[in-house]
């Protein structure tokens, strides 16, 4: 019993320590931003985001990156903030401001992807699970319980099933949006082949949206609104990174492992 | 009217008188000096020639110099390739030189040819007059006489330069100091040297670092004042290298700064230019070892040290130059130190400093750099014959990217908001937190969680099916209930035996038998009597001890309804028989 208590205390202490460290980085970033030291502030916010992802941290990370002259990482950070919390007003306003300033478009979403924006991505999947099992329960439980199926139960089951079907499309949109990313570097080359000496198809503005279609080695095959081609991993940031629980990485600190 | 027009015409004629010509402004400073007329080079005066042996009297084997002086340019003289000397005279090294002397506001070229001569026999030898072509005209070189005597009462050494080197075994490219000395003459007068040069292939001389002095030197055991010129020479070819010095003794025409030590006597009167040479000196030049050469070697040889590099600033914008100050120290001269080649980097633009500045101007081309690049540099230490690393380390710095706007002007588009777009303020709290950006839809554990309701509904269905089955087969339920109740009664029976309570033993024994028999007849256990229990036993058991035990127990149980109620003794002894009966009855459940 005492061991369990010690174990629980250690877990709580670790959680508190992590929380405190995150807050330290966040507060440090806010202070540096107010002092005008935006590159250092961006590094601090990136550390805070790596420790604990939060929408406000990403909003501030985007502001620091933007003030440092990094349009691509800034737009990516705000998109990630919106991914966490679609109702984040600062992220939405900053994206609305930044895209004309950086001369880039917003990603072109399909209808079910647009629908998936109505709620947080995790909410859709919980909604799908809840409505499905509610409908199944309303249909099956009266039989098990040897009770007569009431009209309201059947109506509620139909409604839940309808919600379930709709949430399936939204969930599909969420999964589909994980392949959307943004160009991080200025004048990033879009290559014809996934090689270092490849012919350049065109150059992309920092912050330009694209959809990842394939992966090969150190390159992503992406489709933008105007062209398709290969781009180096270091120059393209996905809203939902591949690394499990990797959080966000400061795009300016990335190195190309070739 | 006519009068007025005449006055206007006269005024127009007088207008030029009011105009003053602009005075030409003469050049000032250095430009004025450039425009001062320089003395002309005199090539039209009659050319004269002079030939002498210096010294004119020697003993056999002693060195003397045959010197011919012509006041013409060296290039204008068609000098014979080989001198014809008497067989008793052996010619050694020769040299030639030219200088320009100022005579009566004119530059007069002077060329000297000098041959080292040694006589092998006593006698009077002469080099007859001969003709050379100067400025396209014949010029007679007068004859010169050398007296070679067996005994010279007043020996006069041939006047020559002394040449010393700081090292005789050097590496290719290693600078070393060369010291040319002109000892004072017979009257102890120190003369200057002009047009000093080193003769020999494979040697590069740096006259910019030459240092002149007059000081006493130890020559052949005697302290003699001498004019000394020190310079740095660098071998540029490997192997044995032989070189000598030559120069004109130029009286008191000292050029450049000079340090004088001790008492010095300077010659008076007009300067007499005399071409002097030195004996040849041989040094050995070794090639640099190729093994062990380090990156960044630019040919620096010697012993160097480098101060920690300094940046003019550690925070700058993309495209803004920053100066990296690198200061080298050396025991020798640094003017010929070639700075390290900066590495090729797509992130930096390098501009090497102009010598003698050994620093760099760096221009960041991207804001992703966090430190200056490492600049490899190494030198060769001739003392240890090894390459030494002197790499310039990187320094941390912050490069800020191009600034982006923080506000956009309001648009006139009616569909858009009229308010100007601008960057939001900072969030004061971290806001909504998540563990990962990866959505739940793509996480394995969430899929596993969705299996929980499935398992629950399946279990519910299985339970319902079992329930329906039991409803169709109630005997199964009765038997199961009977087994459970029989178990309970057995435990109570054991307790009664343990307590020695015969009455309780009888009650629980009766109850146990009734429970064990009831499912067979689908009857209530309390409604059963002894005959019902015996009916469930085999015919043999009914007549045996088992049947007797059943009867005794039921009889004892019925005895409580008698007028004189009492418990027969020895009932507890029926325990084992009762267990046998119960086991047989239980087997039929």
Interface residues (C-beta under 8 A of the other chain):
Chain A: X22 X23 X26 X30 X33 X34 X38 X39 X40 X48 X52 X53 X54 X55 X56 X57 X59 X60 X63 X66 X67 X68 X69 X70 X71 X80 X81 X83 X84 X85 X88 X90 X93 X94 X96 X97 X98 X100 X101 X102 X121 X122 X124 X125 X126 X129 X133 X136 X137 X140 X141 X143 X144 X171 X174 X175 X178 X239 X240 X241 X244 X245 X246 X247 X248 X252
Chain B: X318 X367 X368 X398 X399 X400 X401 X402 X403 X404 X405 X406 X408 X421 X422 X423 X424 X425 X426 X427 X428 X429 X430 X431 X432 X433 X434 X435 X436 X437 X438 X439 X440 X441 X442 X446 X449 X450 X453 X457 X460 X461 X463 X464
